[in-house]
Amino acid sequence: MKAVVKVQSKLPTKSAARVPGRKTKDQAQLDPLFVIFEQHLYNFDDSDQDRKAFIGNVVAEYLTYLRKRNITVPKSLEQPIVEELGSQVNTMLVKKIYGCLTIKDFQRRLPTGEKRRARTRYTKLG
């Protein structure tokens, strides 16, 4: 006697593909540190500012953002956290402007909509 096994398709139906409340890749939440970093990078105006000052400004604004969200950073851990955030921002900067000698060189190569998109994300962050 042969057993008959009914196989159900695991492919989602059209109604299952669109689940209300589920975010798509485009709507996914971006890291606030990255949003602040992009805002500073794309709308960089101070040509006298060096890399260290740029990174410091991004980290300081991120800490301000955390404080506005009632996220406290203990004083005893603040310096190691600032150093780690600075390292992360430096890595993002190196990866983002790869091939450009300065931030201004990078800005000249930006597509026109990137600045606008960064500013929009930044305003939604606040």
LINHU-V487401 format. One record per backbone hydrogen bond with DSSP energy under -1.0 kcal/mol. CO is the residue of the C=O (numbers start at 1). NH is the residue of the N-H. E is the energy in kcal/mol with one decimal. If there is no record, write none. Layout:
# LINHU-V487401
{{CO;NH;E} {CO;NH;E}}
This chain:
# LINHU-V487401
{{13;17;-1.8} {19;22;-1.7} {31;35;-2.0} {32;36;-2.5} {33;37;-2.3} {34;38;-2.8} {35;39;-2.2} {36;40;-2.3} {37;41;-2.7} {38;42;-3.2} {39;43;-1.7} {45;47;-1.0} {46;49;-1.1} {50;54;-2.3} {51;55;-2.6} {52;56;-2.3} {53;57;-2.4} {54;58;-2.0} {55;59;-2.5} {56;60;-2.5} {57;61;-2.2} {58;62;-2.1} {59;63;-2.4} {60;64;-1.9} {61;65;-2.3} {62;66;-2.3} {63;67;-2.2} {64;68;-2.1} {65;69;-1.3} {66;71;-2.6} {67;70;-1.6} {74;77;-1.2} {77;81;-2.0} {78;82;-2.8} {79;83;-2.3} {80;84;-2.3} {81;85;-2.8} {82;86;-2.5} {83;87;-2.1} {84;88;-2.2} {85;89;-2.8} {86;90;-2.4} {87;91;-2.2} {88;92;-2.3} {89;93;-2.6} {90;94;-2.6} {91;95;-2.3} {92;96;-2.5} {93;97;-2.5} {97;100;-2.8} {102;106;-1.6} {103;107;-2.5} {104;108;-1.9} {107;110;-1.2} {111;114;-1.1} {113;117;-2.5} {114;118;-2.4} {115;119;-2.3} {116;120;-2.2} {117;121;-2.2} {118;122;-2.1} {119;123;-2.3} {120;124;-1.7} {121;125;-1.1} {122;126;-1.1}}
